[in-house]
Amino acid sequence: DEKVMGMNIGLFYILEELKKNPSTELLIKVLVMTSKIEKQRGSIISLNKERLKIISDLVPVAYKEAICS
């Protein structure tokens, strides 16, 4: 689906920026974008899945617990 692919491209660039300049704003954008992709019944491309691993170092434990529940 073109919409999901577009969101994956956007997510890629947000993740790139997050890697260079970690901020709460970018972290929230990543969480919103991944949620939108899932709501479209799309899947996150493998390149983005790999890049999403950096988030675990940036997200406080309380957020991780809330996200996983």
Secondary structure as GFF3:
##gff-version 3
##sequence-region A 1 69
A	DSSP	alpha_helix	2	20	.	.	.	ID=ss1
A	DSSP	alpha_helix	24	39	.	.	.	ID=ss2
A	DSSP	alpha_helix	46	52	.	.	.	ID=ss3
A	DSSP	alpha_helix	55	58	.	.	.	ID=ss4
A	DSSP	alpha_helix	61	68	.	.	.	ID=ss5
###
